[in-house]
Amino acid sequence: MVNPRNAYGQKLVELGKKYSNLVVLDADLSKSTKTILFAKEFPDRFFEMGIAEANMISTAAGLASCGKIAFASTFAVFATGRVYDQIRMDVAYSKSNVKIFATHGGISVGKDGASHQMIEDIALMRVLPNMTVIAPSDAVQTGKIVELMVENDGPMYARIGRADAPIIYEENNLQNLKLGEGLIVEDGADITIIACGTMVDSALDAQKTLKSKGIDTRIVDMHTIKPIDKKLIIKCAKETGSIITAEEHSIIGGLGSAVAETLMDNNISIKFLRMGINDRFCESGDPKDLLEKYGLNQKHMVKNVINLIRN
């Protein structure tokens, strides 16, 4: 179990040694987002903006206009909703080379409750022109995604969770990772689960249980939600005939919507189900209890796969 936030902070330090124009901004949460690691190593290139997220985004855009690669970090709920106008105009519209990297996404934030459980951020960022939207699934992939964010120009938004997470990948398995190209983590012929972020590990657990029940499940890690990998979605639809999407996010506007739009735009009719938060705010509680209550764990995935295939 490794926390993706630690991978993010460590990778920033590593890349800071390679890119002298890499700068990092935070909004009074550097200990939680782990940008404090970069602050200690490169104090002259770290900007503590205080509880002023809108200023942080606009300052990041200004630094980007001067040739900097600007990473701006805070919790997902503050990194998107609180500063939407600044992101829309100063980053997306202006095509600024700003990388908004948010932590504490989804309901697994837990006891902080609805005020901090950001389940709309992917939808908010996905609708913005010029914005790339990413949700890494483990610490190893998080580090590789940060590299790709530095190497590729333009506005980007990435979100990870709060908690420690199982390691899914080895570094040498991600050498050819590209933004906009999903990964088939486990192959299968009966049904496809397309997941992102924290839900990828749950999907892999579900795949093992389903295999014992004679159901051959393909697992796709759709780490980039925009641009979505349309070719892979169409391939999975044609080869398995059924798709379930899984995301720690509202079912409206996120991964499930992106996959549904791809299927509709290409006139593909298959069995299809979206797993996510069903258009509601969630309550405070232990992360495991919340994922159970709102249908976002391995048990619910297995149940949904069986029901979809049988029906």
Helices and strands as residue ranges (DSSP letters): H 4-18, E 22-26, H 30-33, H 36-41, G 43-45, E 46-48, H 53-65, E 69-75, H 76-79, H 84-86, I 87-93, E 98-103, G 107-109, H 121-126, E 132-134, H 139-151, E 156-159, G 171-174, E 183-186, E 191-195, H 199-212, E 217-221, E 224-226, H 230-240, E 242-250, H 255-265, E 271-277, H 287-293, H 298-310
